[in-house]
Amino acid sequence: MNSNSQSANSADTYSQRLADIVGTAIALVTLILPVFVIAHYSSTNVQNNQQPLVQNFKGSQD
């Protein structure tokens, strides 16, 4: 009976270790990915959306 409980115990240890690794990976992606996405899109928006401050309008001047 002890051998059966040891094999079940090692399987539980493996699944617990795997769950810890997967949970850590999900936590890191959840924390880091939004920062990179915001930094990427905010830097491209600043460069592409610059407009002149003064616009010249052609009109009839009588």
C-alpha positions as MATLAB code, in Angstrom:
seq = 'MNSNSQSANSADTYSQRLADIVGTAIALVTLILPVFVIAHYSSTNVQNNQQPLVQNFKGSQD';
ca = [
       0.000    0.000    0.000;
       2.845    2.337    0.616;
       4.073    2.048   -2.969;
       0.634    3.010   -4.288;
       0.444    6.034   -2.045;
       3.968    7.082   -3.069;
       3.156    6.966   -6.784;
      -0.024    8.944   -6.217;
       1.947   11.386   -4.099;
       4.584   11.899   -6.816;
       1.840   12.433   -9.417;
       0.252   15.033   -7.139;
       3.625   16.722   -6.697;
       4.147   16.840  -10.467;
       0.689   18.251  -11.137;
       1.126   20.783   -8.331;
       4.475   21.863   -9.780;
       2.977   22.131  -13.258;
       0.072   24.180  -11.905;
       2.539   26.525  -10.166;
       4.505   27.043  -13.392;
       1.384   27.636  -15.497;
      -0.049   30.016  -12.895;
       3.197   31.973  -12.739;
       3.340   32.225  -16.534;
      -0.266   33.469  -16.696;
       0.424   36.034  -13.972;
       3.525   37.346  -15.750;
       1.731   37.623  -19.085;
      -1.203   39.372  -17.413;
       1.084   41.927  -15.777;
       3.653   42.510  -18.531;
       1.694   42.246  -21.794;
      -0.585   45.279  -21.209;
       2.446   47.464  -20.463;
       4.087   46.529  -23.771;
       0.850   46.967  -25.726;
       0.190   50.404  -24.225;
       3.785   51.489  -24.821;
       3.692   50.254  -28.418;
       0.458   51.953  -29.395;
       1.057   55.169  -27.485;
       4.466   55.696  -29.121;
       3.083   55.138  -32.646;
       0.102   57.407  -31.996;
       2.343   60.255  -30.886;
       4.438   60.058  -34.043;
       1.608   59.579  -36.552;
      -0.988   61.995  -35.219;
       0.996   65.226  -35.229;
      -0.922   67.978  -36.956;
       0.109   71.550  -37.650;
      -1.049   74.045  -35.064;
      -1.935   76.747  -37.603;
      -3.913   76.038  -40.731;
      -4.046   78.509  -43.587;
      -7.423   78.890  -45.265;
      -7.730   80.291  -48.764;
     -10.621   82.655  -49.021;
     -11.639   85.703  -50.948;
     -10.159   88.845  -49.530;
     -11.991   91.868  -50.925;
];
